[in-house]
Amino acid sequence: MNELHDMYQELVLDHSKSPCNHHELESATHQAEGYNPFCGDRVKVYLLIEDGAIRDVAFTGEGCAICTASASMMTQAVRNMNSGDAEAAFDRFHDLLTDHAGTIEDGELDDLGDLASLVSVRRFPIRVKCATLPWHTLKAALHGDGEPVSTE
């Protein structure tokens, strides 16, 4: 189990140090901003949506390692999804991190890919906000909400 934990830690650090899709997206059709006042994380998510599908996705901002890694992994996960599937991915990821009473069933992480490495964050409720901020911002961008998203 320690080997798996170490591998997940390394994956989070890799995404934090060299995040994927960390840039402005000039062709974005949707965007939103998010802020975590506790940690100071700030993220902006850019989406290029064509024919109901997320054709391109990027993010900018400054955040802790967990927030940055989550944003990086999220951009990889939702690219080419339709809006409904992206919202379903948000729900699944959010539920997995916030369901403290439940246990993780076999196979439950299989379809999350690299995002499964963030499941251990659920043991630290204050850090869950760091991991979910990019996702809440994604959801706001999908809905075209004009107000910045906050974890508070």
KOLKOL-105689 format. One record per atom (N, C-alpha, C): z negated, x negated, y. Coordinates in steps of 0.1 Angstrom, whole numbers, plus 5000, padded with zeros to 4 digits. Example, Ala and Ser with C-alpha at 12.3 -4.5 7.8 and 13.67 -1.06 7.14 Angstrom:
<atoms>
492248684943492248774955492248684967492948724978492948634989492148715000
</atoms>
This chain:
<atoms>
500049924988500050005000500049915013499349805012499349715024500749665027501549635017502949585019503749695026503649815023504349925029503849935044502549935046501949935059502549825068502549705062503049585070504549605073505249655064506749675066506949775077506149885077506249985088505849925101504749845102504349785114505449695120506149625111507249535115508349615121508649725114509749815119509449865133508249915135507849965148507949845159507549735155507649615165509049585168509949585157511349555159511949655169511749785167512249885176511649875190510449825191509849815204510349695212510549585205511049465211512549465214513349535206514749545207515249685205514849775214515149915212516649945212517050035204518450085203518650185214519850185220520250285229519350285242518850175246517950165258518850125270519450235276520250215287520550355293521050355306521550475312522750515305523050645305524250705299524950775310525950705316526650755327527350895325527850915312528551035309527651145304526351135307525351235302525651375308525551475299525751615304524351675306523351615299521951665300521051545301519951565308518951465309517551525313516551455310515151495313514351375314513151385322512251275323510851325317510151225312508851255306507851145310506551185311505551095315504251125307503651015303502351025296501250955305500551045313499550985323498450895316498150925304497050845298497450705295498650685290499150555286500050495297500650575306501550525316502950525311503250575299504650575294505450665303506650615306507650695314509050685306509650795304510950785296511850885302513150855302514250945306515250945295515551065290516451085279517751135284518851075280520251115284520951165272521651275273522451335262523851365267524851335258526151375260526451475249526451605253526651715244528051765245528851775234530151825234530251915222530752035224530952135213529652155206528452155213527152185207526552075200527251955199526651845192526351725201525351655198524951535206525851425202526851395210527751295207527251155211526451145221525851025225524451045231523550955229522150965234521650825238520850825248520250705253518950735260518150625263516950645270516650525279515950545289515450435298513950465300513350365306511950385309511050265304509850275307508850175303507750245295507350195284506350255276505650155267504650195261503950115251504850095239504450015229505249985218505650105210504650195208504850315200505850415207505750435220506650515227508050465227508250335229509550275229510150275215509350245205509950255191510350395188509550485191509850625188511150675195511250635208512450665215513750605209513550475205514650405199515050475185514050505177514350565164514950705166514450785176514850915179516350915182516750825191518150815195519050795183518650715174519450695161519450825153518350885152518151005143518951125148519051145161519651275166521151265169521651145170523051125173523951205163524851285168525751365161525151485155523851515157523251645153523651755163523751875158523851985168522452005174522452085185521252105192520152165183520552265175519552325166518952235156519752145150519252045141518351945148518651905160517851815168516451875171516452005174515152075176514352085163515052105152514352115139513751975136514451875139513951735137512751715146512751755158511551755167510351825160510651945156509552025150508951955138509851905129509351835117508551715120509051625129508351505133507051545140507051635149505851675157504751735147505151815138504251875128503651765119504451675115503951565107502951475114503051455127502151375134500851455139500951585140499851665145499151745135499551745122498851825112497851735106496651725112495651635107494951685095494951815093494251875081495151855068496451855070497251845058497451705053497951695041498351565036499851555035500351445035501851425034502251435019503151525017503651545003504651445000504851424986505951334982507251394987508151304992509451344996509451395010508351425016508351475030508851385040508751255038509251155047510651105045511251145033512551095029513651115039513651225046514751255055514451205069513351145071512951095085513450945087513950875077514450745079513350655085513750575095512850485102511650555108511850685112510750755119509450765110509650755097508550765088507550655091507950545097507050435100506050475111506250585118505350625128504350725123504350765111503450865106502050825106501750695105500450645105499750665119500550695129500050715143499150845142499350935133498551055133497051035131496650915126495250875125494650845139495450835149494950805162495550905172494851015173495351135181495851095195495151005202495650975215496950905215497350835204498650765203499750855199499350975194500351075190501251115202500551125214501251155226502251045230501950925227502950815229504150835220503950865208505050885198505951005201505251115206506051235207506651255221506251175231506751185244508351185245508951095238510451095239511051215233510351275222510851395216510651515225509551525232509351635241510351625253510651505256511651485267513051525262513351485249514651525243514751685243513651745239513751895239513951955253513351895263513551945277515051915281515551805277516951775280517851875273517551915261518452015254518352145261517252175267517052315273517452305288517752185293518152175307516952205317515752185312514552205320514552095332514352145344514452055355513151975358512052035353510751965356510451855346509851745351509451635342508451685332508551635320507651665309506451575310505251635307504051555306503351585293502651485288501851505276500551565279500251595291498951655295499151805298
</atoms>
